[in-house]
Amino acid sequence: MIALALLLAVMQGREALGVYAGWGAFRDVAPARCFAIARPAEKYRQAQPFVSIATWPRSRVRDQLHIRLSRARAANARVTLSVGERRFELMAGDADAWAPDARTDAAIVAAMREGRSMSVESVAANGAPFADSYALKGAASAIDAAALGCSGR
């Protein structure tokens, strides 16, 4: 599955920086950014959920979290990211979520480096609770590869 993702990424103008277990690292030229990305453990037929940690060198942003949820959330539903015993409340749109600030991004990435898995929980637009789970094996290496891929740019 990662091999297919790498092929598709290269065809879309992305440079593959490496694959680390279930995580990939990529570089885009325009706009200049590098990111580590993974899909949840559960397979989805229609949705394309993912979690990414990005570096945007021109904006001097590093380790920025972005999550595409597996389904649209209810309008007032909270989105919570759990890594081990740590819990983080995220900002959210209809089907996307992100950390409220750079300090929270850094805390999430630190927790990801130490954790084995993480989950993102919310309530779907139909009122049903849901959780997207991610394995963290390879995450630290992919995040480091993405950061190195944009260093000096």
C-alpha positions in Angstrom: 0.0 0.0 0.0 2.8 2.4 0.8 4.5 1.6 -2.5 1.4 2.6 -4.4 1.2 5.8 -2.3 4.8 6.6 -3.2 4.1 6.0 -6.9 1.0 8.3 -6.8 2.9 11.0 -4.9 5.8 11.0 -7.4 3.3 11.3 -10.3 1.7 14.3 -8.5 5.1 16.1 -8.4 6.0 15.1 -4.9 9.4 13.8 -4.0 9.4 10.7 -1.8 11.9 11.0 1.1 11.3 7.6 2.6 9.0 5.0 4.0 9.1 4.1 7.6 6.8 1.2 8.6 3.3 2.7 7.9 4.5 6.3 7.5 5.8 8.1 4.5 7.9 11.3 4.2 7.5 13.6 1.2 8.7 17.0 -0.2 6.7 19.4 -2.3 8.5 22.1 -4.3 5.6 24.6 -4.6 4.5 25.5 -2.1 7.7 24.5 -0.4 6.8 22.0 2.3 7.8 18.6 3.7 5.6 16.2 5.6 5.2 12.8 7.2 1.9 11.1 6.6 0.0 8.0 7.5 -3.4 6.4 7.1 -5.4 5.0 10.0 -5.2 1.3 10.9 -8.8 0.7 9.7 -9.4 0.8 6.0 -12.1 3.1 4.6 -13.7 2.6 1.2 -14.9 6.2 0.5 -13.1 8.5 2.9 -9.4 9.1 2.7 -8.5 9.9 6.3 -4.9 10.7 7.3 -2.6 12.3 9.8 0.3 14.5 8.7 3.1 16.4 10.4 4.4 19.2 8.1 7.3 21.6 7.9 6.7 24.9 5.9 10.2 26.5 5.6 9.1 29.8 4.1 6.6 30.3 7.0 9.1 29.0 9.5 6.5 26.5 10.7 7.7 23.1 11.9 5.9 20.0 13.1 2.4 21.2 12.2 -0.4 18.6 12.8 -3.2 18.1 10.3 -5.8 15.4 10.5 -8.4 14.4 7.9 -11.2 12.6 9.8 -12.8 9.5 8.4 -16.2 11.2 8.4 -17.7 14.6 8.8 -18.2 15.5 12.5 -21.3 16.9 14.2 -21.3 20.7 14.2 -20.5 21.2 17.9 -18.6 17.9 18.5 -15.2 18.1 20.1 -12.2 16.4 18.5 -9.8 14.7 20.9 -6.4 13.2 20.0 -5.1 10.6 22.4 -1.5 9.4 22.5 -0.9 7.0 25.4 -2.2 8.8 28.5 -2.0 12.2 26.9 -5.1 13.9 25.6 -5.2 16.9 23.3 -8.3 19.0 22.4 -8.1 19.9 18.7 -9.6 22.7 16.6 -11.8 21.3 13.8 -13.7 22.0 10.6 -16.2 19.6 9.1 -13.8 16.8 8.5 -10.3 18.2 9.4 -8.6 18.9 12.7 -5.4 20.6 13.8 -3.7 21.8 17.0 -4.8 25.2 18.4 -1.2 26.5 18.5 2.5 25.7 17.9 3.0 24.7 21.6 0.3 22.0 21.3 1.8 20.8 17.9 5.2 20.4 19.7 3.6 18.5 22.6 1.7 16.2 20.2 4.8 15.4 18.2 6.7 14.7 21.4 4.0 12.3 22.6 3.9 10.6 19.2 7.7 10.0 19.4 7.2 8.1 22.7 3.9 6.4 21.9 2.9 3.2 20.1 -0.5 4.3 18.8 -2.8 7.3 18.8 -6.5 7.8 18.2 -8.7 10.7 17.1 -12.2 10.7 18.5 -15.3 12.7 17.8 -19.0 12.4 17.0 -20.1 12.1 13.4 -22.7 14.3 11.8 -25.2 11.4 12.2 -24.6 11.4 16.0 -22.5 8.2 16.2 -19.2 8.4 18.0 -16.2 7.3 16.0 -12.4 6.9 16.5 -9.6 6.8 13.9 -6.6 4.8 15.2 -3.0 5.2 14.0 0.1 3.0 14.6 3.1 5.2 15.5 5.8 2.8 14.4 8.0 4.7 12.0 6.4 8.1 12.8 9.5 9.6 14.4 11.7 8.5 11.5 9.2 9.9 9.0 8.9 13.2 10.9 12.7 13.5 11.1 13.1 12.7 7.3 10.5 15.4 6.5 12.3 18.0 8.7 15.6 17.1 7.1 14.0 17.3 3.6 13.2 20.9 4.1 16.2 22.0 6.1 18.2 24.8 4.5 15.3 25.8 2.2 
